Amino acid sequence: MNNFEYLRPTTIPEAVAAASVPGAAYLAAGTNLVDLMKGGVVRPSRLVDVGRLPGLTDIEHLPDGGLRIGALIRNAELAHDEGFARRFPSVAEALLSGASGQLRNAATVGGNLLQRTRCAYFYDTASACNKRDPGAGCDAVGGETRTHAVLGWSPSCIATHPSDFCVPLVAMDAVVEVEGSNGRRDVTLEDFHRLPGTSPEQESVLEPGELIVAVRLPPSAAEFASHARYLKVRDRTSYAFAVVSAAAALRMEGGRIAEARIALGGVALKPWRARAAEAVLVGALPDPALFRGAAGVALVDAKPSGDNEFKIELARRIVTRALILAAAGTPSRMPALPASPFAAPDGASQHG
């Protein structure tokens, strides 16, 4: 690990100023950053510790019915907040399906949005990677591509974004509050992450020194509470990143779908909102055939980035099943295996 300067500012403006210099990085819980530093994948010259900044650990119910989540709220704390889980069940389910209990107790909301890809070639400093070294090439292309992108990828990068939390957030029109040297601004989460294009090292729209201070969910997100699910396929049921995941939410009126939300994870370098698929469902009666059609629309632009064509069909099936589960209704209790295809649909444990 290289030598670095360590700073612990006491205010957000101090933190922004300290992190605006080249080579600086923010440190919160460090559940991703410290691992990357140990492996020599990233080598910041300055760490700006924001873990004790005031005002970033609150869950605030807004006058308009929305919710503001401080960037330093721990994943486990948010997921187990009874009011939050009741109003935004698919987001809570996604949080509880990610990582291990120990990591969820440490990891923060803001850090979750900024976690780096788990592409093995990114982590292997002996491999060429345009994310680590712009212009070096991408050894993942033509390599082991089973878990890589099928949407939005480019010859410069075929990696995927690893977050579970971000997938239902994108579906629910979440907004990220960011503070920088020019003040505070809002960015929709759908626009927050960048697709690789020719500059995969630019992973988000954050400017140098900008800090995530909160995530907001609009009041409309709570209108899907009774028909919202998150479903995740992974190589093992616990402590694994998604091969493919999907968030599905429906707002029902008179037995018909008045509004639909669909987003996918594990398929692109950002959480993927499937707006065209949502439009297919509006005004229709819930039906598995309809859901299969919508899933096909969601993946119409998908193409393999190597030996991973199976992910396209897997994603279609996961979207279909997530919609079927959402139509059946949010279970009254969190599934014993959150987001798992092996969980009982009503949330009850399958083991006596």
C-alpha positions as CSV (number, residue, x, y, z in Angstrom):
1,M,0.0,0.0,0.0
2,N,1.4,3.4,-0.9
3,N,1.8,6.2,1.6
4,F,-1.1,8.6,1.8
5,E,-2.2,11.7,3.8
6,Y,-5.1,11.2,6.2
7,L,-7.5,14.0,7.0
8,R,-10.6,14.1,9.1
9,P,-12.6,17.3,8.4
10,T,-15.3,18.4,10.8
11,T,-17.7,20.1,8.3
12,I,-18.9,19.3,4.8
13,P,-17.3,22.4,3.2
14,E,-14.0,21.4,4.8
15,A,-14.3,17.9,3.4
16,V,-15.2,19.1,-0.1
17,A,-12.1,21.5,-0.1
18,A,-9.8,18.7,1.1
19,A,-11.1,16.2,-1.5
20,S,-10.9,18.6,-4.4
21,V,-7.2,18.1,-5.0
22,P,-6.0,15.5,-7.5
23,G,-5.4,12.0,-6.0
24,A,-7.8,12.5,-3.1
25,A,-10.6,10.0,-2.2
26,Y,-13.4,10.0,0.4
27,L,-13.3,7.4,3.1
28,A,-16.6,6.4,4.9
29,A,-16.8,2.8,6.1
30,G,-14.1,1.7,3.6
31,T,-15.7,-1.7,2.9
32,N,-14.7,-1.4,-0.8
33,L,-12.0,1.3,-0.8
34,V,-9.7,-0.4,1.7
35,D,-9.8,-3.7,-0.1
36,L,-8.9,-1.9,-3.4
37,M,-6.0,-0.1,-1.7
38,K,-4.6,-3.3,-0.2
39,G,-4.5,-4.9,-3.6
40,G,-3.0,-1.8,-5.2
41,V,-6.0,-1.4,-7.5
42,V,-6.4,2.2,-6.4
43,R,-3.6,4.4,-4.8
44,P,-5.0,7.6,-3.4
45,S,-2.5,10.2,-2.1
46,R,-5.0,11.6,0.3
47,L,-7.9,10.0,2.3
48,V,-10.6,12.4,3.5
49,D,-12.5,10.6,6.3
50,V,-16.1,11.7,6.2
51,G,-17.3,9.1,8.7
52,R,-17.9,11.5,11.5
53,L,-19.4,14.5,9.6
54,P,-22.5,15.9,11.3
55,G,-25.9,15.8,9.7
56,L,-25.5,12.7,7.5
57,T,-26.9,10.0,9.7
58,D,-30.6,10.9,9.7
59,I,-33.7,9.3,8.1
60,E,-35.9,12.3,7.6
61,H,-39.6,12.1,6.6
62,L,-40.2,15.1,4.3
63,P,-43.4,17.3,4.4
64,D,-44.4,16.2,0.9
65,G,-44.4,12.5,2.0
66,G,-41.0,11.7,0.6
67,L,-38.0,10.4,2.5
68,R,-34.5,11.8,2.9
69,I,-31.7,9.3,3.8
70,G,-28.4,10.6,5.1
71,A,-25.4,9.3,3.2
72,L,-23.8,7.8,6.3
73,I,-26.8,5.7,7.3
74,R,-25.6,2.1,7.6
75,N,-27.2,-0.4,5.2
76,A,-28.5,-2.6,8.0
77,E,-29.9,0.3,9.9
78,L,-31.9,1.5,6.9
79,A,-33.1,-2.0,5.9
80,H,-34.3,-2.8,9.5
81,D,-36.1,0.6,10.0
82,E,-39.7,-0.5,10.3
83,G,-41.2,2.5,8.7
84,F,-38.8,2.4,5.8
85,A,-39.3,-1.3,5.1
86,R,-43.0,-0.9,5.2
87,R,-43.1,2.0,2.7
88,F,-40.3,0.9,0.4
89,P,-40.2,-2.9,0.7
90,S,-38.3,-3.7,-2.5
91,V,-35.4,-1.4,-1.4
92,A,-35.2,-3.0,2.0
93,E,-35.2,-6.5,0.4
94,A,-32.4,-5.4,-2.0
95,L,-30.3,-4.1,1.0
96,L,-30.8,-7.4,2.9
97,S,-29.8,-9.5,-0.1
98,G,-26.4,-7.7,-0.4
99,A,-23.1,-8.8,1.2
100,S,-23.0,-10.3,4.7
101,G,-24.5,-9.1,7.9
102,Q,-21.2,-7.8,9.1
103,L,-20.7,-5.7,6.0
104,R,-24.2,-4.4,6.0
105,N,-23.6,-3.2,9.6
106,A,-20.6,-1.2,8.4
107,A,-21.4,-0.1,4.8
108,T,-23.1,3.2,4.1
109,V,-25.8,4.4,1.8
110,G,-23.4,6.8,0.0
111,G,-20.7,4.3,-0.3
112,N,-23.0,1.7,-1.8
113,L,-23.8,4.1,-4.7
114,L,-20.0,4.5,-5.4
115,Q,-18.8,1.0,-5.0
116,R,-16.5,-0.2,-7.8
117,T,-17.2,-3.0,-10.3
118,R,-16.3,-6.5,-9.2
119,C,-14.8,-7.4,-12.6
120,A,-11.9,-9.7,-12.0
121,Y,-9.8,-7.9,-14.6
122,F,-10.3,-4.6,-12.7
123,Y,-9.0,-6.2,-9.5
124,D,-6.1,-8.0,-11.2
125,T,-3.4,-5.3,-11.5
126,A,-1.5,-7.6,-14.0
127,S,-4.5,-7.3,-16.5
128,A,-5.1,-4.4,-18.8
129,C,-8.1,-2.3,-17.6
130,N,-9.3,1.0,-18.9
131,K,-10.8,1.8,-15.6
132,R,-7.5,1.6,-13.7
133,D,-5.4,2.9,-16.5
134,P,-7.2,4.8,-19.2
135,G,-6.1,3.7,-22.7
136,A,-4.5,0.4,-21.5
137,G,-7.2,-1.7,-23.1
138,C,-9.7,-4.2,-21.6
139,D,-8.5,-7.8,-21.0
140,A,-12.0,-8.8,-20.1
141,V,-12.9,-8.5,-23.8
142,G,-12.2,-12.0,-25.1
143,G,-11.6,-13.3,-21.6
144,E,-13.8,-14.8,-19.0
145,T,-17.1,-13.0,-19.5
146,R,-19.8,-15.0,-17.8
147,T,-20.8,-12.3,-15.3
148,H,-20.2,-9.3,-17.6
149,A,-22.5,-6.8,-19.3
150,V,-25.2,-7.5,-21.9
151,L,-26.5,-3.9,-22.0
152,G,-24.8,-0.6,-22.6
153,W,-21.3,-2.0,-22.9
154,S,-18.6,-0.8,-25.2
155,P,-15.3,-2.2,-26.6
156,S,-13.6,-0.2,-23.8
157,C,-15.3,-1.9,-20.9
158,I,-17.8,-4.7,-20.4
159,A,-18.0,-4.6,-16.6
160,T,-21.2,-4.4,-14.5
161,H,-22.2,-2.3,-11.6
162,P,-22.4,-4.5,-8.4
163,S,-25.0,-2.7,-6.3
164,D,-28.3,-4.3,-5.2
165,F,-29.5,-1.2,-3.4
166,C,-29.3,1.0,-6.5
167,V,-31.6,-1.2,-8.6
168,P,-34.9,-0.5,-6.8
169,L,-33.8,3.0,-6.1
170,V,-33.5,3.7,-9.8
171,A,-36.9,2.1,-10.3
172,M,-38.4,4.4,-7.7
173,D,-37.0,7.7,-9.2
174,A,-34.5,8.2,-6.3
175,V,-32.5,11.5,-6.3
176,V,-29.0,11.9,-5.1
177,E,-28.1,15.1,-3.2
178,V,-24.5,16.1,-3.9
179,E,-22.4,19.0,-2.4
180,G,-19.4,20.5,-4.0
181,S,-17.4,23.7,-4.2
182,N,-20.3,25.3,-6.1
183,G,-22.9,24.3,-3.5
184,R,-25.5,21.6,-3.5
185,R,-27.3,20.0,-6.5
186,D,-29.6,17.1,-7.2
187,V,-29.0,14.3,-9.6
188,T,-31.5,11.6,-10.4
189,L,-29.9,8.2,-9.7
190,E,-30.8,7.1,-13.2
191,D,-28.4,9.8,-14.5
192,F,-25.8,9.5,-11.7
193,H,-23.8,6.5,-13.1
194,R,-22.2,6.7,-16.6
195,L,-22.1,4.0,-19.2
196,P,-18.5,3.2,-20.3
197,G,-18.4,4.6,-23.9
198,T,-14.8,5.5,-24.6
199,S,-14.1,6.7,-21.0
200,P,-15.0,4.0,-18.6
201,E,-12.8,5.6,-15.9
202,Q,-15.5,8.2,-15.5
203,E,-18.0,6.2,-13.5
204,S,-20.4,8.9,-12.3
205,V,-21.3,12.5,-12.9
206,L,-19.5,13.6,-9.7
207,E,-17.1,16.5,-10.1
208,P,-13.7,16.5,-8.2
209,G,-14.4,17.0,-4.5
210,E,-18.2,16.5,-4.7
211,L,-19.7,14.5,-1.9
212,I,-22.9,12.5,-1.7
213,V,-24.8,13.9,1.3
214,A,-28.2,12.2,1.0
215,V,-30.5,10.1,-1.2
216,R,-34.2,11.1,-1.5
217,L,-37.2,8.9,-2.4
218,P,-40.2,10.8,-3.7
219,P,-43.6,10.3,-2.2
220,S,-44.7,8.5,-5.3
221,A,-42.4,5.6,-4.5
222,A,-44.5,4.7,-1.5
223,E,-47.5,4.2,-3.7
224,F,-46.0,0.9,-4.9
225,A,-45.5,-0.5,-1.4
226,S,-48.2,-3.2,-1.7
227,H,-46.9,-4.6,-5.0
228,A,-43.1,-4.3,-5.0
229,R,-40.3,-7.0,-5.1
230,Y,-36.6,-7.4,-5.7
231,L,-35.3,-10.7,-7.1
232,K,-31.7,-11.7,-7.4
233,V,-29.9,-14.7,-9.0
234,R,-26.4,-15.3,-7.7
235,D,-24.0,-18.2,-7.6
236,R,-24.7,-18.8,-3.9
237,T,-27.7,-17.7,-1.9
238,S,-25.7,-15.5,0.6
239,Y,-22.8,-13.2,0.3
240,A,-22.6,-13.1,-3.5
241,F,-23.1,-10.4,-6.1
242,A,-25.9,-10.7,-8.6
243,V,-25.5,-12.5,-11.9
244,V,-28.8,-10.9,-12.8
245,S,-31.3,-9.0,-10.6
246,A,-34.6,-7.2,-11.1
247,A,-36.8,-4.8,-9.2
248,A,-40.5,-4.8,-10.2
249,A,-43.2,-2.6,-8.8
250,L,-46.8,-2.1,-9.8
251,R,-49.5,0.4,-8.8
252,M,-52.9,-1.2,-9.2
253,E,-56.3,0.5,-9.8
254,G,-59.4,-1.6,-10.2
255,G,-57.4,-4.7,-10.8
256,R,-55.4,-3.2,-13.7
257,I,-51.9,-1.9,-13.8
258,A,-52.0,1.9,-13.5
259,E,-48.2,2.3,-13.3
260,A,-45.2,0.0,-13.5
261,R,-41.6,0.3,-12.5
262,I,-38.8,-2.1,-13.7
263,A,-35.1,-2.0,-13.3
264,L,-32.3,-4.5,-13.7
265,G,-29.0,-5.2,-12.0
266,G,-26.0,-7.2,-13.1
267,V,-26.5,-6.4,-16.8
268,A,-24.7,-3.1,-17.3
269,L,-22.3,-0.7,-15.8
270,K,-25.2,1.1,-14.2
271,P,-28.6,0.1,-12.8
272,W,-30.7,-0.3,-15.9
273,R,-34.2,1.3,-15.9
274,A,-36.5,-0.5,-18.4
275,R,-38.9,2.4,-19.3
276,A,-40.2,0.9,-22.6
277,A,-41.1,-2.3,-20.7
278,E,-43.0,-0.3,-18.1
279,A,-45.1,1.3,-20.8
280,V,-46.2,-2.1,-22.1
281,L,-47.9,-2.9,-18.8
282,V,-49.9,0.3,-18.2
283,G,-53.6,-0.2,-18.4
284,A,-53.4,-4.0,-18.7
285,L,-54.6,-6.8,-16.4
286,P,-51.7,-8.7,-14.7
287,D,-50.9,-11.8,-16.7
288,P,-47.8,-14.0,-17.0
289,A,-47.9,-13.7,-20.8
290,L,-48.0,-9.9,-20.6
291,F,-45.1,-10.0,-18.2
292,R,-43.0,-12.2,-20.5
293,G,-43.7,-9.7,-23.3
294,A,-42.6,-6.8,-21.1
295,A,-39.4,-8.7,-20.2
296,G,-38.6,-9.2,-23.8
297,V,-39.0,-5.4,-24.4
298,A,-36.6,-4.8,-21.4
299,L,-33.9,-6.9,-23.1
300,V,-34.6,-6.0,-26.7
301,D,-31.2,-4.2,-27.0
302,A,-29.2,-6.8,-25.1
303,K,-26.2,-8.4,-26.7
304,P,-23.6,-10.7,-25.3
305,S,-20.2,-9.3,-24.5
306,G,-18.6,-12.7,-24.8
307,D,-19.6,-16.1,-23.6
308,N,-22.6,-14.7,-21.6
309,E,-25.5,-14.9,-24.0
310,F,-27.3,-17.0,-21.3
311,K,-27.6,-13.8,-19.2
312,I,-30.1,-12.3,-21.7
313,E,-32.5,-15.2,-21.3
314,L,-31.9,-15.3,-17.6
315,A,-32.7,-11.6,-17.3
316,R,-35.9,-12.1,-19.2
317,R,-37.0,-14.8,-16.8
318,I,-36.0,-12.8,-13.7
319,V,-37.9,-9.8,-14.9
320,T,-41.0,-12.0,-15.6
321,R,-40.8,-13.7,-12.2
322,A,-40.3,-10.4,-10.4
323,L,-43.4,-9.0,-12.1
324,I,-45.4,-12.1,-11.2
325,L,-44.3,-11.8,-7.5
326,A,-45.0,-8.1,-7.5
327,A,-48.5,-8.6,-8.9
328,A,-49.2,-11.2,-6.2
329,G,-48.5,-8.6,-3.6
330,T,-45.7,-7.7,-1.2
331,P,-45.4,-10.3,1.5
332,S,-46.4,-9.3,5.0
333,R,-43.0,-10.3,6.3
334,M,-39.5,-10.1,4.8
335,P,-38.6,-13.4,3.1
336,A,-36.3,-15.6,5.2
337,L,-34.0,-15.5,2.2
338,P,-34.4,-11.9,0.9
339,A,-34.5,-11.6,-2.9
340,S,-33.8,-15.2,-3.4
341,P,-35.7,-17.3,-6.0
342,F,-35.8,-20.0,-3.4
343,A,-37.7,-17.9,-0.8
344,A,-41.3,-18.6,-0.1
345,P,-43.5,-16.0,-1.9
346,D,-45.3,-15.1,1.3
347,G,-42.1,-14.5,3.2
348,A,-42.6,-17.4,5.6
349,S,-39.6,-19.6,6.4
350,Q,-39.6,-22.9,4.5
351,H,-37.8,-24.6,7.4
352,G,-39.7,-25.5,10.6
